[in-house]
Amino acid sequence: MGHRSVVLGSILLGMAAASVASAQIAITPMIGGYVPATDVNQIGGSAENLAKTREGTLSLGLNLDLGPLRGTVAYASGTTIKNASRQEIGKGNVLAAAADLVIRPLPRIFVQPYLLAGAGKKFYKYDASSTLASGVDKQAFALHGGIGADLSLGKMGVVAELTDFLSKGAEDKWNSHDAFLMFGVKVPLGR
């Protein structure tokens, strides 16, 4: 049984490598919005009872497409952190990176819809405000998923996507969401 698994895995890896080798490589700079769906206490595990919420902000991203495989980087800087009284108590940054599989379930008819699934890491960094819990800066393994569509305009294209980086929160539950709604221009490299 183990031998068959190795052979099957090798065949699938070989097929993916052949697909990537024949695929067109493209880079997509992205801009959009960052929407946190988790408060700071859920991320850092603070014992404080203060509610510390994060607000959305401008985000930047970059995708590197290698056929069905893709590298994703998303960054949001300056997200505002507020206490239970809705007073600003600090700022924070989020950097997320993932390796994804892009699934294109429908043929291209002017617009190409796609799904993506992968995994990577999220990195949180918050300022040193005395009202924020210490030890909030962290990194976490994250699952990455989303939906998108690209519109081909000759050699280049326009891309829109909504993705979510999901990781374990303070209580070791998969409840820490960081969503990015991004738009970009897809530029092929080579060929």
HELIX and SHEET records of a PDB file:
HELIX    1   1 GLY A    2  SER A   22  1                                  21    
HELIX    2   2 VAL A   40  GLY A   44  1                                   5    
SHEET    1   A 9 THR A  53  ARG A  54  0                                        
SHEET    2   A 9 LEU A  69  LYS A  82 -1                                        
SHEET    3   A 9 THR A  57  LEU A  66 -1                                        
SHEET    4   A 9 ILE A  25  PRO A  36 -1                                        
SHEET    5   A 9 TRP A 174  LEU A 189 -1                                        
SHEET    6   A 9 MET A 156  LYS A 168 -1                                        
SHEET    7   A 9 LYS A 138  LEU A 153 -1                                        
SHEET    8   A 9 VAL A 111  TYR A 126 -1                                        
SHEET    9   A 9 GLU A  88  ILE A 103 -1                                        
END                                                                             
